[in-house]
Amino acid sequence: DGAYIAVSSRGNFFLTWEPGQDFWIPHNRGTPRRIQNMGFVNGDIHKGLWMTLNGGKLLINSQDVDLSKDAFDFAEADIKTGGYGLTDVGYRTDNEVWAVGGSNTMYVSFDGGKKFSFDKSANDIPGNLYNVKFFKDYGNMGWALGSNGLLLRYTGSA
């Protein structure tokens, strides 16, 4: 749709922009924890927003988003990170959601992001994971990018 979201450098607020708007709209974070990263649910603004916070928290708003509003109704996902930060969230399908973070931690949900379980695929690899992406145009092929040039490929098993 051409909509964009940006997080302030210190994670205190975020900004949104949609085609036709004259300027970026600032939004309060709505929580005492600082924002780590944000994105659109399954890459589509009409499916909602996700937000990762300091301390390994993940909030998801799974509904069409009105970017003119200041606050959004986020629900906290059931994810036990042990305090490891989450750096990115990727939707492979509407139901299969992956989250990655510090110390190469990976989590997967099969219920649209309500409850996550730990995935030990990268347990023995030192470093951090920074991004996870799935490409629908290529059969939902997935990749996770980490420190020191680490690149993990999704093989189809969680």
NORBEL-V963811 format. One record per pair of residues at least 4 apart in sequence whose ideal C-beta (glycine too) atoms are under 6 Angstrom apart, sorted by the first residue. I is the first residue (numbers start at 1). J is the second residue. Records with the same first field share a line. If there is no record, write none. Layout:
I=J  J
This chain:
1=45
2=19
3=18  45
4=17
5=16  38
6=15
7=14  35  38
8=12  13
11=34  35
13=26  28  29
14=27  38
15=24  26
16=25  67
17=21  24
18=67
27=70
29=35
30=71
33=53  54  55
34=54
35=51
36=52  85
37=52  87  88
38=51
39=50
40=44  45
41=47  48  50  62
42=47  91  94
45=65
46=64
48=61  62  63
49=61  65
50=60  89
51=59
52=58  86
53=57
55=83
56=81  83  84  85  86
58=77  79  86
59=74  76
60=75  77  113
61=72  73  74
77=113
78=115
79=107  116
84=101  102  103  105
85=101  102
86=99  101
87=101  130
88=100  131  132
89=99
90=98  132  133  134
91=97
92=96  134  140
95=110  112
96=110
97=109  113
98=108  132
99=107
100=106  129  132  144
101=105
102=128
104=122  125  127  129
106=119  121  122
107=116  118
108=119  158
109=113  116
111=115
119=158
127=146  147  148  150
128=146  147
129=144  146
130=145
131=145
132=144
133=143
134=140  142
135=141
136=140
142=154
143=153
144=152
145=151
146=150
